[in-house]
Amino acid sequence: MFQYLKTFNLVIIEAPEDKQFLTSDNPVTFEPNQSEGKIGLFSNDTEVFLPLSKNYLAYFFNQNSEKLTSLRRLKNKGIYKAIDVFSEDEYELMVNEEIISKSDQLIIFPGKTDYRLDE
């Protein structure tokens, strides 16, 4: 994955003092946004949200995307305070939709593991 991600833009977001990013055993959320008819994980609209700690989030995106979001408008390799980038509602939506709601999904090796108990 590093070979692909190193071609992406990277923005670091610092959480507000009174709110923190969720970290877990599965910290990365991956939104491949595949183009119709294309195979693979890395389209122009791919987004990767990686909480580095409770205070910092790494956001990767393809610079060739035509999708405009508040994060994609930020300068590559910039470090920004969340309060300067998002309204409170936008921040809550990003945390809830992109991190918390996907925190139980294994994104690097997607799939379901079933455990069989032998009697």
DSSP file with accessible surface (Angstrom, degrees, kcal/mol):
  #  RESIDUE AA STRUCTURE BP1 BP2  ACC     N-H-->O    O-->H-N    N-H-->O    O-->H-N    TCO  KAPPA ALPHA  PHI   PSI    X-CA   Y-CA   Z-CA
    1    1 A M    >>        0   0   82      0, 0.0     4,-2.8     0, 0.0     3,-0.8   0.000 360.0 360.0 360.0 -31.2    0.0    0.0    0.0
    2    2 A F  H 3>  +     0   0  142      1,-0.2     4,-2.4     2,-0.2     5,-0.2   0.881 360.0  59.6 -57.7 -39.5    2.9    2.4    0.7
    3    3 A Q  H 34 S+     0   0  121      1,-0.2    -1,-0.2     2,-0.2     4,-0.2   0.848 113.6  38.0 -58.9 -33.9    3.8    2.4   -3.0
    4    4 A Y  H X4 S+     0   0  136     -3,-0.8     3,-1.6     2,-0.1     4,-0.3   0.907 114.9  51.6 -80.9 -46.3    0.3    3.8   -3.8
    5    5 A L  H >< S+     0   0   27     -4,-2.8     3,-1.7     1,-0.3    -2,-0.2   0.805  96.9  67.5 -65.8 -27.3   -0.1    6.1   -0.8
    6    6 A K  T 3< S+     0   0  121     -4,-2.4    -1,-0.3     1,-0.3    -2,-0.1   0.729  98.5  54.1 -68.0 -14.8    3.2    7.8   -1.4
    7    7 A T  T <  S+     0   0   89     -3,-1.6    56,-0.4    -4,-0.2    -1,-0.3   0.539  96.1  89.0 -90.6  -7.6    1.7    9.2   -4.6
    8    8 A F  S <  S-     0   0   14     -3,-1.7    54,-0.2    -4,-0.3     2,-0.2  -0.490  84.7-107.3 -86.3 158.0   -1.2   10.7   -2.7
    9    9 A N  E     -A   61   0A  21     52,-3.2    52,-2.0    -2,-0.2     2,-0.4  -0.544  34.7-148.7 -76.2 153.5   -1.5   14.1   -1.1
   10   10 A L  E     -A   60   0A  49     50,-0.2    67,-3.4    -2,-0.2    68,-0.5  -0.990  16.6-179.1-131.5 132.0   -1.3   14.1    2.7
   11   11 A V  E     -Ab  59  78A   0     48,-2.4    48,-2.8    -2,-0.4     2,-0.5  -0.995  15.6-148.5-128.0 136.5   -3.0   16.4    5.2
   12   12 A I  E     -Ab  58  79A  28     66,-2.7    68,-2.9    -2,-0.4     2,-0.5  -0.912  12.1-162.3-105.8 130.2   -2.6   16.2    9.0
   13   13 A I  E     -Ab  57  80A   0     44,-2.7    44,-2.3    -2,-0.5     2,-0.5  -0.950   8.1-147.4-114.6 130.2   -5.5   17.3   11.1
   14   14 A E  E     -Ab  56  81A  50     66,-3.1    68,-3.1    -2,-0.5    69,-0.3  -0.845  23.8-124.5 -95.9 126.9   -5.2   18.1   14.8
   15   15 A A        -     0   0    7     40,-2.6     5,-0.1    -2,-0.5    -1,-0.0  -0.287  32.3 -94.4 -66.6 152.6   -8.3   17.3   16.9
   16   16 A P    >   -     0   0   18      0, 0.0     3,-1.4     0, 0.0    -1,-0.1  -0.297  38.0-110.9 -61.1 155.4   -9.9   20.0   19.0
   17   17 A E  T 3  S+     0   0  196      1,-0.3    -2,-0.1    -3,-0.1     3,-0.0   0.850 117.3  44.6 -59.0 -35.9   -8.8   20.1   22.6
   18   18 A D  T 3  S+     0   0  132      2,-0.0     2,-0.3     1,-0.0    -1,-0.3   0.452 114.8  51.5 -91.9   0.7  -12.1   18.8   23.9
   19   19 A K    <   -     0   0   46     -3,-1.4     2,-0.3    36,-0.0    -1,-0.0  -0.987  66.3-164.8-137.1 148.1  -12.6   16.1   21.3
   20   20 A Q        -     0   0  104     -2,-0.3     2,-0.2    -5,-0.1    35,-0.2  -0.883  25.0-103.6-132.4 161.0  -10.3   13.3   20.2
   21   21 A F        -     0   0    7     33,-2.6     2,-0.4    -2,-0.3    35,-0.1  -0.583  38.8-113.5 -80.4 145.3  -10.0   10.9   17.3
   22   22 A L        -     0   0   66     -2,-0.2     2,-0.3    73,-0.1    -1,-0.1  -0.641  33.7-169.8 -77.3 127.3  -11.0    7.3   17.9
   23   23 A T        +     0   0   71     -2,-0.4     2,-0.3    27,-0.1    29,-0.1  -0.888  15.6 153.0-114.7 153.5   -8.0    4.9   17.7
   24   24 A S        -     0   0   48     -2,-0.3    80,-0.0    27,-0.2     4,-0.0  -0.911  61.8 -78.8-158.7-176.1   -8.4    1.1   17.6
   25   25 A D  S    S+     0   0  168      1,-0.3    79,-0.1    -2,-0.3    -1,-0.0   0.702 132.0  43.6 -68.0 -20.5   -6.9   -2.1   16.5
   26   26 A N  S    S+     0   0   40     77,-0.3    -1,-0.3     1,-0.1    79,-0.2  -0.651  74.1 159.0-119.9  70.6   -8.2   -1.2   13.0
   27   27 A P        +     0   0   43      0, 0.0     2,-0.4     0, 0.0    -1,-0.1   0.708  44.6  83.3 -77.5 -17.6   -7.4    2.5   12.8
   28   28 A V        -     0   0   26     22,-0.2     2,-0.4    75,-0.1    79,-0.3  -0.706  54.4-167.2 -93.6 131.4   -7.5    3.0    9.1
   29   29 A T  E     -C   49   0A   2     20,-2.7    20,-2.7    -2,-0.4     2,-0.5  -0.953   9.9-162.8-112.6 139.8  -10.7    3.7    7.2
   30   30 A F  E     -C   48   0A  20     -2,-0.4    18,-0.2    18,-0.2    16,-0.0  -0.976  14.7-171.9-129.3 119.8  -10.5    3.4    3.5
   31   31 A E  E     -C   47   0A  55     16,-3.1    16,-2.2    -2,-0.5    -2,-0.0  -0.871   6.4-178.1-112.9  93.7  -13.0    4.8    1.0
   32   32 A P        -     0   0   35      0, 0.0    11,-0.7     0, 0.0    13,-0.2   0.830   9.0-166.5 -68.7 -29.4  -11.9    3.5   -2.4
   33   33 A N        -     0   0   44      1,-0.1    12,-0.5     9,-0.1    13,-0.1   0.929  19.3-154.4  45.2  55.1  -14.6    5.3   -4.4
   34   34 A Q        -     0   0  102      1,-0.1     2,-0.2    11,-0.1    -1,-0.1  -0.334  12.8-115.8 -64.0 140.1  -13.9    3.1   -7.4
   35   35 A S    >   -     0   0   52     -3,-0.1     3,-2.3     1,-0.1    -1,-0.1  -0.509  45.0 -90.2 -70.7 143.6  -14.8    4.5  -10.8
   36   36 A E  T 3  S+     0   0  197      1,-0.3    -1,-0.1    -2,-0.2     3,-0.1  -0.298 113.7  14.2 -59.0 132.3  -17.4    2.6  -12.5
   37   37 A G  T 3  S+     0   0   82      1,-0.3     2,-0.3    -3,-0.1    -1,-0.3   0.448 102.8 115.5  83.9  -1.4  -15.9   -0.2  -14.6
   38   38 A K    <   -     0   0  140     -3,-2.3     2,-0.4     2,-0.1    -1,-0.3  -0.800  54.3-146.3-103.1 145.2  -12.5    0.1  -12.9
   39   39 A I        +     0   0  175     -2,-0.3     2,-0.2    -3,-0.1     3,-0.1  -0.877  53.5  51.3-108.4 140.2  -10.9   -2.6  -10.9
   40   40 A G  S    S-     0   0   36     -2,-0.4     3,-0.1     1,-0.1    -2,-0.1  -0.517  79.5 -92.2 124.6 169.3   -8.7   -1.8   -7.9
   41   41 A L  S    S+     0   0   76      1,-0.2     2,-0.8    -2,-0.2    -1,-0.1   0.640  99.5  70.7 -91.7 -18.8   -8.6    0.2   -4.7
   42   42 A F        +     0   0   50     -3,-0.1    -1,-0.2     4,-0.1     2,-0.2  -0.708  54.7 150.7-114.1  85.4   -6.9    3.4   -5.9
   43   43 A S    >   -     0   0   15     -2,-0.8     3,-1.5   -11,-0.7    19,-0.2  -0.466  64.4 -92.5 -95.2 178.9   -9.1    5.5   -8.1
   44   44 A N  T 3  S+     0   0   78      1,-0.3    18,-0.4    -2,-0.2    21,-0.3   0.764 126.4  51.0 -63.5 -23.6   -8.8    9.3   -8.3
   45   45 A D  T 3  S+     0   0   49    -12,-0.5    -1,-0.3   -13,-0.2   -11,-0.1   0.321  78.5 132.0 -99.5   9.7  -11.5    9.6   -5.5
   46   46 A T    <   -     0   0    0     -3,-1.5    16,-0.9   -13,-0.1     2,-0.4  -0.354  35.0-169.6 -62.1 139.3   -9.9    7.3   -3.0
   47   47 A E  E     -CD  31  61A  10    -16,-2.2   -16,-3.1    14,-0.2     2,-0.4  -0.992   8.7-165.3-131.0 140.8   -9.7    8.6    0.5
   48   48 A V  E     -CD  30  60A   3     12,-2.2    12,-2.5    -2,-0.4     2,-0.5  -0.994   1.0-166.7-128.6 125.3   -7.7    7.2    3.5
   49   49 A F  E     +CD  29  59A   4    -20,-2.7   -20,-2.7    -2,-0.4    10,-0.2  -0.957  11.8 175.4-111.6 117.6   -8.4    8.3    7.1
   50   50 A L  E     - D   0  58A  42      8,-3.1     8,-3.2    -2,-0.5     2,-0.6  -0.894  22.4-149.2-128.6 100.9   -5.7    7.2    9.6
   51   51 A P  E     - D   0  57A   6      0, 0.0     6,-0.3     0, 0.0   -27,-0.2  -0.578  11.7-172.1 -65.8 116.3   -5.9    8.4   13.2
   52   52 A L        -     0   0   99      4,-2.2     2,-0.3    -2,-0.6     5,-0.2   0.790  69.0 -22.9 -79.3 -31.2   -2.2    8.5   14.2
   53   53 A S  S    S-     0   0   45      3,-1.8     3,-0.3    -3,-0.1    -1,-0.2  -0.905  83.6 -77.7-160.4-177.2   -3.1    9.2   17.8
   54   54 A K  S    S+     0   0  108     -2,-0.3   -33,-2.6     1,-0.2     3,-0.1   0.740 131.7  40.3 -67.0 -16.1   -6.0   10.6   19.7
   55   55 A N  S    S+     0   0   61    -35,-0.2   -40,-2.6     1,-0.1     2,-0.4   0.631 112.5  51.4-106.4 -17.1   -4.9   14.1   18.7
   56   56 A Y  E     -A   14   0A  85     -3,-0.3    -4,-2.2   -42,-0.2    -3,-1.8  -0.979  53.2-169.6-133.4 141.2   -3.8   13.7   15.0
   57   57 A L  E     -AD  13  51A   0    -44,-2.3   -44,-2.7    -2,-0.4     2,-0.5  -0.979  13.6-147.4-125.3 132.5   -5.3   12.2   11.9
   58   58 A A  E     -AD  12  50A   3     -8,-3.2    -8,-3.1    -2,-0.4     2,-0.5  -0.889  15.2-166.8 -97.5 129.2   -3.5   11.6    8.6
   59   59 A Y  E     -AD  11  49A   0    -48,-2.8   -48,-2.4    -2,-0.5     2,-0.4  -0.980   2.2-167.7-119.5 119.5   -5.8   12.1    5.5
   60   60 A F  E     +AD  10  48A  35    -12,-2.5   -12,-2.2    -2,-0.5     2,-0.3  -0.896  13.8 163.0-107.0 139.5   -4.6   10.8    2.2
   61   61 A F  E     -AD   9  47A   7    -52,-2.0   -52,-3.2    -2,-0.4     2,-0.5  -0.991  41.4-102.7-152.5 155.5   -6.2   11.7   -1.1
   62   62 A N    >   -     0   0   22    -16,-0.9     3,-1.7   -18,-0.4   -54,-0.1  -0.662  22.4-145.5 -80.8 126.9   -5.4   11.6   -4.8
   63   63 A Q  T 3  S+     0   0  122     -2,-0.5    -1,-0.1   -56,-0.4   -55,-0.1   0.688  96.0  63.6 -66.6 -17.7   -4.5   15.1   -6.2
   64   64 A N  T 3  S+     0   0  101    -20,-0.1    -1,-0.3     2,-0.0   -20,-0.1   0.413  76.0 120.5 -88.2   3.8   -6.2   14.2   -9.5
   65   65 A S    <   -     0   0   19     -3,-1.7   -20,-0.1   -21,-0.3    -4,-0.0  -0.399  52.0-158.4 -68.3 142.4   -9.6   13.9   -8.0
   66   66 A E        +     0   0  183     -2,-0.1     2,-0.4     2,-0.1    -1,-0.1   0.478  64.9 106.7 -94.3  -6.0  -12.4   16.2   -9.2
   67   67 A K        -     0   0   73    -23,-0.1     2,-0.6     1,-0.0    -2,-0.1  -0.606  61.9-152.3 -74.3 124.2  -14.3   15.6   -6.0
   68   68 A L        +     0   0  119     -2,-0.4     2,-0.3     3,-0.0    -2,-0.1  -0.893  26.1 155.9-107.0 122.0  -14.0   18.8   -3.9
   69   69 A T     >  -     0   0   37     -2,-0.6     4,-1.0     1,-0.1     0, 0.0  -0.878  56.7-101.6-129.9 168.4  -14.3   18.5   -0.1
   70   70 A S  T  4 S+     0   0   37     -2,-0.3     3,-0.4     1,-0.2     4,-0.3   0.891 123.5  48.9 -61.2 -34.6  -13.0   20.8    2.6
   71   71 A L  T >4 S+     0   0    7      1,-0.2     3,-1.4     2,-0.2    -1,-0.2   0.877 106.1  55.3 -72.1 -36.6  -10.1   18.4    3.2
   72   72 A R  T 34 S+     0   0   21      1,-0.3    -1,-0.2     4,-0.0    -2,-0.2   0.665  99.9  62.1 -72.2 -13.3   -9.1   18.1   -0.5
   73   73 A R  T 3< S+     0   0  161     -4,-1.0    -1,-0.3    -3,-0.4    -2,-0.2   0.570  85.4 100.5 -85.4  -9.4   -8.8   21.9   -0.7
   74   74 A L  S <  S-     0   0   32     -3,-1.4     2,-0.1    -4,-0.3     3,-0.1  -0.430  85.2 -93.6 -80.6 154.5   -6.0   22.0    1.8
   75   75 A K    >   -     0   0  159     -2,-0.1     3,-1.7     1,-0.1    -1,-0.1  -0.394  47.2-100.5 -67.9 135.7   -2.3   22.3    0.9
   76   76 A N  T 3  S+     0   0   55      1,-0.3   -65,-0.2    -2,-0.1    -1,-0.1  -0.263 105.8  12.5 -55.8 138.0   -0.4   19.0    0.5
   77   77 A K  T 3  S+     0   0  165    -67,-3.4    -1,-0.3     1,-0.2     2,-0.2   0.663  96.5 142.5  65.4  21.3    1.7   18.1    3.6
   78   78 A G  E <   -b   11   0A  13     -3,-1.7   -66,-2.7   -68,-0.5     2,-0.5  -0.559  45.8-141.9 -88.2 156.2    0.0   20.8    5.6
   79   79 A I  E     +b   12   0A 119     -2,-0.2     2,-0.4   -68,-0.2   -66,-0.2  -0.986  27.3 179.2-118.3 124.7   -0.9   20.5    9.3
   80   80 A Y  E     -b   13   0A  61    -68,-2.9   -66,-3.1    -2,-0.5     2,-0.4  -0.950  31.0-121.3-130.3 145.6   -4.2   22.0   10.3
   81   81 A K  E >>  -b   14   0A  97     -2,-0.4     3,-1.7   -68,-0.2     4,-0.7  -0.692  26.9-130.2 -80.1 135.8   -6.3   22.4   13.4
   82   82 A A  H >> S+     0   0    1    -68,-3.1     4,-2.9    -2,-0.4     3,-1.2   0.865 107.1  60.7 -55.7 -37.0   -9.7   20.9   13.0
   83   83 A I  H 34 S+     0   0  117    -69,-0.3    -1,-0.3     1,-0.3     5,-0.1   0.734 104.8  49.7 -66.7 -18.8  -11.4   24.1   14.2
   84   84 A D  H <4 S+     0   0  124     -3,-1.7    -1,-0.3     1,-0.1    -2,-0.2   0.615 119.5  36.1 -89.8 -14.0   -9.8   26.0   11.3
   85   85 A V  H << S+     0   0   23     -3,-1.2     2,-0.3    -4,-0.7    -2,-0.2   0.770 116.9  38.0-107.4 -37.2  -10.9   23.5    8.7
   86   86 A F     <  -     0   0   18     -4,-2.9    -1,-0.2    -5,-0.2     2,-0.1  -0.852  69.1-124.7-119.3 152.5  -14.4   22.3    9.8
   87   87 A S     >  -     0   0   57     -2,-0.3     4,-2.5     1,-0.1     5,-0.2  -0.433  47.2-101.0 -75.3 168.7  -17.5   23.7   11.4
   88   88 A E  H  > S+     0   0  134      1,-0.2     4,-2.4     2,-0.2     5,-0.2   0.922 125.5  49.2 -61.1 -40.3  -18.4   21.7   14.6
   89   89 A D  H  > S+     0   0  132      2,-0.2     4,-2.4     1,-0.2    -1,-0.2   0.900 110.4  49.8 -65.6 -41.5  -21.1   19.8   12.6
   90   90 A E  H  > S+     0   0   93      2,-0.2     4,-2.5     1,-0.2    -1,-0.2   0.904 111.2  49.7 -64.0 -40.0  -18.6   19.0    9.7
   91   91 A Y  H  X S+     0   0    8     -4,-2.5     4,-2.7     2,-0.2     5,-0.2   0.947 111.8  47.4 -63.0 -48.6  -16.1   17.7   12.2
   92   92 A E  H  X S+     0   0   60     -4,-2.4     4,-2.8     1,-0.2     5,-0.3   0.904 112.3  50.4 -60.1 -42.2  -18.6   15.5   14.0
   93   93 A L  H  X S+     0   0  103     -4,-2.4     4,-3.2     2,-0.2     5,-0.5   0.933 111.2  48.0 -62.7 -45.5  -19.9   14.1   10.7
   94   94 A M  H  X>S+     0   0   15     -4,-2.5     4,-2.4     2,-0.2     5,-0.7   0.946 115.0  44.8 -61.9 -46.8  -16.3   13.3    9.5
   95   95 A V  I  X>S+     0   0    9     -4,-2.7     5,-2.9     3,-0.2     4,-1.2   0.943 119.9  41.0 -63.8 -45.6  -15.5   11.6   12.8
   96   96 A N  I  <>S+     0   0   68     -4,-2.8     5,-2.1    -5,-0.2    -2,-0.2   0.914 124.4  34.7 -70.5 -43.8  -18.8    9.7   12.9
   97   97 A E  I  <5S+     0   0  103     -4,-3.2    -3,-0.2    -5,-0.3    -2,-0.2   0.863 128.2  31.4 -81.1 -38.9  -19.0    8.7    9.2
   98   98 A E  I  <5S+     0   0   39     -4,-2.4    -3,-0.2    -5,-0.5   -49,-0.2   0.702 133.3  17.1 -97.4 -21.4  -15.4    8.2    8.3
   99   99 A I  I >X<S+     0   0    4     -4,-1.2     3,-0.6    -5,-0.7     4,-0.5   0.762 124.7  37.7-115.5 -63.1  -13.9    6.9   11.5
  100  100 A I  G >4<S+     0   0   75     -5,-2.9     3,-1.3     1,-0.2     4,-0.3   0.935 115.7  50.1 -64.5 -47.3  -16.3    5.6   14.1
  101  101 A S  G 34<S+     0   0   59     -5,-2.1    -1,-0.2    -6,-0.3     3,-0.2   0.739 120.4  37.7 -67.0 -17.8  -18.8    3.9   11.8
  102  102 A K  G X4 S+     0   0   30     -3,-0.6     3,-1.8    -6,-0.1    -1,-0.3   0.344  84.8 102.8-111.4   6.0  -16.0    2.1    9.9
  103  103 A S  T << S+     0   0   32     -3,-1.3   -77,-0.3    -4,-0.5    -1,-0.1   0.674  79.5  53.5 -70.0 -15.1  -13.8    1.3   12.9
  104  104 A D  T 3  S+     0   0  129     -4,-0.3     2,-0.5    -3,-0.2    -1,-0.3   0.340  90.4  94.6 -99.5   8.6  -14.9   -2.3   13.1
  105  105 A Q  S <  S-     0   0   98     -3,-1.8     2,-0.8   -79,-0.2     7,-0.1  -0.854  71.8-137.3-102.0 132.6  -14.1   -3.0    9.5
  106  106 A L        +     0   0   78     -2,-0.5     5,-0.3     5,-0.3   -77,-0.1  -0.771  28.5 174.8 -85.6 110.6  -10.7   -4.5    8.5
  107  107 A I        +     0   0   22     -2,-0.8    -1,-0.2   -79,-0.3   -78,-0.1   0.753  67.1  59.2 -95.3 -25.3   -9.9   -2.5    5.5
  108  108 A I  S    S+     0   0   69      1,-0.3    -1,-0.1   -80,-0.1    -2,-0.1   0.924 126.2  19.0 -70.3 -42.3   -6.4   -3.6    4.6
  109  109 A F  S    S-     0   0  160      2,-0.1    -1,-0.3     0, 0.0    -3,-0.1  -0.728  92.4-158.4-123.4  78.2   -7.5   -7.2    4.1
  110  110 A P        +     0   0   97      0, 0.0     2,-0.3     0, 0.0    -3,-0.1  -0.253  42.5  84.0 -63.3 146.3  -11.3   -6.8    3.7
  111  111 A G  S    S-     0   0   67     -5,-0.3     2,-0.4     2,-0.0    -5,-0.3  -0.797  72.7 -84.1 146.9 174.1  -13.4   -9.8    4.4
  112  112 A K        -     0   0  174     -2,-0.3     2,-0.6    -7,-0.1    -7,-0.0  -0.917  27.9-148.7-114.5 136.1  -15.1  -11.7    7.2
  113  113 A T        -     0   0   97     -2,-0.4     2,-0.5     2,-0.0    -2,-0.0  -0.916  11.3-162.8-104.4 122.3  -13.4  -14.2    9.4
  114  114 A D        -     0   0  127     -2,-0.6     2,-0.5     2,-0.0    -2,-0.0  -0.901   9.8-144.6-103.5 132.8  -15.6  -17.0   10.7
  115  115 A Y        -     0   0  202     -2,-0.5     2,-0.5     2,-0.0    -2,-0.0  -0.842   9.6-153.6 -98.4 130.0  -14.4  -19.0   13.7
  116  116 A R        -     0   0  201     -2,-0.5     2,-0.7     2,-0.0    -2,-0.0  -0.896   2.3-152.2-105.7 127.8  -15.2  -22.7   13.7
  117  117 A L        -     0   0  158     -2,-0.5     2,-0.4     0, 0.0    -2,-0.0  -0.881  11.6-148.3-100.1 115.3  -15.4  -24.4   17.0
  118  118 A D              0   0  123     -2,-0.7    -2,-0.0     1,-0.0     0, 0.0  -0.686 360.0 360.0 -81.3 136.5  -14.6  -28.1   16.8
  119  119 A E              0   0  238     -2,-0.4    -1,-0.0     0, 0.0     0, 0.0  -0.578 360.0 360.0 -93.7 360.0  -16.5  -30.3   19.2
